[in-house]
Amino acid sequence: MQVLNLMREFEVLKMKEDEVMKDYVDKLMKIVNQVRLLGAELSDARIVEKVLVSIPERFESKILALEESKDLTAMSLQELVNALQALEQRRAIRSEVSSDMRSDSALVARHKGGAGSGTKKTEVEKKERDKKSGDGKRQKAKFLLM
């Protein structure tokens, strides 16, 4: 009876969208180990199949790539989990980098054109200087012509 309950738990278990691969595999393997301790057979191929059909869509690209490059029926659970965790880590790193870049861009934008930066005042002063230096050149030119 206990084996049937554990097998039902194994069958209905699905990875949540916000769950990390390690946590999901830990839950799955806890059930698998309990089933095996009670003497029931659960093959590694069946566990790999379970992982493949119960993980969220965000892993779909990796699963397709693995299907193209390897025989999934011969793949070990450890190989599969490593590949999926690597994908998860790459996405996490990219997310951190893009988040850092956005915050850096915001700081640069605030520094260049933000309040109190004085850019308008500087432009007005530059125009006034150009006018003055232009008038001085004209006066020099008039003096030379006379």
C-alpha positions in Angstrom: 0.0 0.0 0.0 2.8 2.4 0.9 4.5 1.7 -2.4 1.4 2.5 -4.3 1.1 5.9 -2.5 4.7 6.7 -3.3 4.3 5.7 -6.9 1.3 7.9 -7.2 3.3 10.8 -5.6 6.1 10.1 -8.1 3.6 10.2 -11.0 1.9 13.5 -10.1 5.1 15.3 -9.1 5.8 18.3 -11.4 8.4 21.0 -11.2 7.0 24.4 -10.4 7.9 27.4 -12.6 9.8 29.2 -9.8 11.5 26.0 -8.5 15.2 25.4 -9.2 16.3 22.1 -10.7 18.3 20.9 -7.7 15.2 21.2 -5.4 13.0 19.4 -7.8 15.5 16.5 -8.3 16.0 16.3 -4.6 12.2 15.9 -4.0 12.0 13.3 -6.9 14.9 11.3 -5.6 13.6 11.2 -2.1 10.5 9.5 -3.4 12.5 7.2 -5.7 14.7 6.1 -2.8 11.7 5.4 -0.6 10.2 3.2 -3.3 13.4 1.3 -3.8 13.8 0.8 -0.1 10.4 -0.9 -0.1 11.7 -3.3 -2.7 9.9 -1.9 -5.8 11.7 -1.5 -9.1 12.1 2.0 -10.6 14.6 2.2 -13.4 16.9 5.1 -14.1 15.4 5.4 -17.6 12.0 5.8 -16.1 13.3 8.6 -13.8 15.0 10.4 -16.7 11.7 10.2 -18.6 9.8 11.5 -15.6 12.2 14.5 -15.4 11.9 15.3 -19.1 8.1 15.3 -19.0 7.6 17.1 -15.7 9.9 20.2 -16.0 8.6 23.6 -17.1 8.7 24.9 -20.7 11.7 27.2 -20.0 13.9 24.0 -20.4 12.3 23.1 -23.8 15.2 24.4 -25.9 17.7 22.4 -23.9 15.6 19.2 -24.1 15.3 19.6 -27.9 19.1 20.1 -28.2 19.7 17.0 -26.1 17.3 14.9 -28.2 19.2 16.0 -31.3 22.6 15.3 -30.0 22.2 12.3 -27.6 20.1 9.2 -27.1 17.9 10.2 -24.2 17.0 6.6 -23.4 20.7 5.9 -22.7 21.3 9.1 -20.8 22.0 8.9 -17.1 20.0 11.0 -14.7 23.1 12.8 -13.6 24.0 13.8 -17.1 20.5 15.2 -17.7 20.4 17.1 -14.4 23.9 18.5 -15.0 22.8 19.8 -18.4 19.6 21.4 -17.1 21.4 22.9 -14.1 24.0 24.4 -16.4 21.3 26.1 -18.4 19.7 27.4 -15.3 23.0 28.9 -14.1 23.7 30.5 -17.5 20.3 32.1 -17.5 20.8 33.4 -13.9 24.2 34.9 -14.8 22.8 36.6 -17.9 19.9 37.9 -15.8 22.4 39.4 -13.3 24.5 40.9 -16.0 21.6 42.5 -17.8 20.2 43.8 -14.5 23.6 45.3 -13.6 23.9 46.9 -17.1 20.4 48.5 -16.7 21.3 50.0 -13.4 24.6 51.3 -14.7 22.9 52.8 -17.7 20.4 54.5 -15.4 23.2 56.0 -13.3 25.0 57.3 -16.4 21.9 58.8 -17.8 21.2 60.5 -14.4 24.8 61.8 -14.3 24.8 63.1 -17.8 21.4 64.8 -18.0 19.9 64.6 -14.6 18.7 67.4 -12.5 21.4 69.7 -11.2 23.9 68.6 -13.8 24.0 72.2 -15.2 24.1 71.2 -18.9 21.8 74.0 -20.0 23.8 76.6 -18.2 27.0 75.3 -19.8 25.5 75.5 -23.3 24.3 79.1 -22.8 27.7 80.1 -21.5 29.4 78.5 -24.5 27.2 80.4 -26.9 27.9 83.7 -25.2 31.7 83.0 -25.3 31.4 82.2 -29.0 29.6 85.4 -29.7 32.1 87.4 -27.8 35.1 85.8 -29.5 33.4 86.2 -32.9 32.9 90.0 -32.2 36.5 90.3 -31.2 37.7 88.7 -34.5 35.5 91.0 -36.5 37.0 94.0 -34.7 40.5 92.8 -35.4 39.6 92.3 -39.1 38.2 95.9 -39.3 41.3 97.2 -37.8 43.5 95.4 -40.2 41.5 96.7 -43.2 41.9 100.3 -42.2 
